Amino acid sequence: MGVRRQGPLPRRPTPRRRHHRRVHMSTLTKLWTVEDVATFLGVPVATLYQWRHHHTGPKGR
């Protein structure tokens, strides 16, 4: 036999919505160039272009 609850189920607290603030470009860090990524990964720039052509390697925008 199952256990019966008495009364309504307790209400869950409503999650608060986070307010997104606008961020000015001056507060953002600089985006990496192809040369920056190549230096960071320790590969030639041409390798990054080959990876992009073959749809492998890190994603780029």
Beta strands, then each sheet from edge to edge (+ up, - down):
end
